[in-house]
Amino acid sequence: MTRERPDPALPDPAALRSERMVRFFSGVMRRAMRRSFHGVRIAAPGIPEVPADKPVLVYCNHPSWWDAAFLIVLAGQCFPDRRGFGPMDARALQQYGFMKRIGLFPVVPDTPAGAIAFMKTATRLLEDPASMLWVTAQGRFTDVRVRPAGLRGGLAHLILRHPRLTILPLALEYAYWDEKLPEALCRFGTAIDGAAFSDLPVTEWQALLELRLTDTMDALAADAMARDPAAFQPLLEGRTGIGGIYDLWRRARHWTRGKRFDPSHSAATRRGGDLP
């Protein structure tokens, strides 16, 4: 592994990160996703086990504005013992300055200087075996159906500097099923042991990363199209029903009949389409 000397011109995300702020904003993001989604779900086989004595790199596709919130929730609930970090467009990070306190660090995309700064900062962070780096590897919003996925090249170079890394592909997708609100879905792919592929050149690493993420995205797409909640592990339960006066009326109607009220559309479907 190449040890990176501190660059005084770059921010130190490890020093800026506050565990108290991480816990607080993880709760904020959980509440935001509960309000905006019917469910937040992880496809089987669920949360992967990773070696405790190695740093972890999670790389994913980037379909939505919600991805950052989704990753913060996943980091907090699935890997609470890890110190999570992630790059963010420097222009966006200026608008959300507090995010520097939860492990995000600025990158300037599409510039050689930005690529060098990312490499230096990420390399230093991954020297700590407790670190977990989360990267939206497409670098821009991209539809989940686009093939090839089009990963940025920096990841492969970063992995070559850290052969002890455990690398996890992660697919994200948002889908409407039976309820008013959408589902936030994710699936972890099979972990890659960086040491097992340490002799690969950078071009073959790039192809391997692309292949593993594409396989994971395809598997998640099949899960999403099957629309079966049983194929997923629930991470957060969101809101159901239509809401407002209509649901108040439905609740009162069930109460007067002595029946339990389930506001979900799927419950109405089970009753034979009698929504009220």
ABEGO torsion letter per residue (X at the ends): XBBBBBBAABBBAAAABBAAAAAAAAAAAAAAAAAABABBBBBOAEBBBBBAABBBBBBBBBABAAAAAAAAAAAAAABAABBBBBBBBAAAAAABAAAAAAGBBBBBBGBAAAAAAAAAAAAAAAABAABBBBBBAAGBBBBAABOBAGBBAAAAAAAAABAABBBBBBBBBBBBBABABBBBBBBBBBBBBAAAAAABBAAAAAAAAAAAAAAAAAAAAAAAAAGBAAABBBABBBBBEAEEAAAAAAAAAAAAAGBBBBABAAAAAAAGGBAX
